[in-house]
């Protein structure tokens, strides 16, 4: 499952380090969660924390936004 954490984090102009600090995790852990090649999904608790910090619904971070899906199909 690809997630949209990176999309929303960048949209909020937040660095990986800042989000990781707010979540209380190490930046490489967040990097692995954001990496679609790693296939690592956040725990339910972590997904809720991420959604609250980024100000989006949990469902918004657990799926890629429509424009990202369209771009991936064009690649």
N, C-alpha and C positions, 0 to 999 in steps of 0.2 A: 504494500500500500504506500503510495507516495503521499507525502503530507505537504502542507502549505505554510509551515512555520517560517521558513526562510522568506517566502513571499511577503507575509504579514510583518515580519520583523523589519525587513528592508523598507516596506511601505511606511512604517513608523519611524524610519531613520534611526534604528537601534542596532548597535553592534552585537555580534555574538557574545562578546565578553560581558557587555552590560546585561543582556538577557540572562546569561548563565549566572551572573552575580545575583540578579534579582530572584532567580530560581533556586539558588544555593547549590548549583552543580558546577562541575568543571567545564570550561569551554570546549575541550575535545569531545566531551559527552554530547553536548548540544550539536556540535559539528557532525558527529556520527548520526544523530537523530535526523538532522536536516539533509543528510546525504542520501539521495534516492538509490544509490548503488549499495548502501549498507543494509537497507530494508529493516531498520530498527524503528519501531513505533514507541512513542512515549507511553508511560504507564497512564492509567486513567487519572490518577492524582496529578501527575506532571502535566498532562494535557489540559486539565482544568486550570492549573496555575498559569500556564502559558496563555491560555485564552483570556484569562482575567487581566494579565499584564498587558497583552496586546490589544485588549478591548474588542475582541471578536468572540463569536460563538465557538464552542468546542468543535462543532461540525465544520466550521470554516477552516480550522487548522488541520483537520484530519483528511481533507481532500484538496486537490489542486484547484485553484480558481479556473473558471472557464477559459480565460485568455491563455493561461499556461497550457491547458489541454490542447487548445487549437495550435499553439506554437509547436508543441511536441509532435503533433500529427504531421506538421509541415516539414519537420526535420528529416 
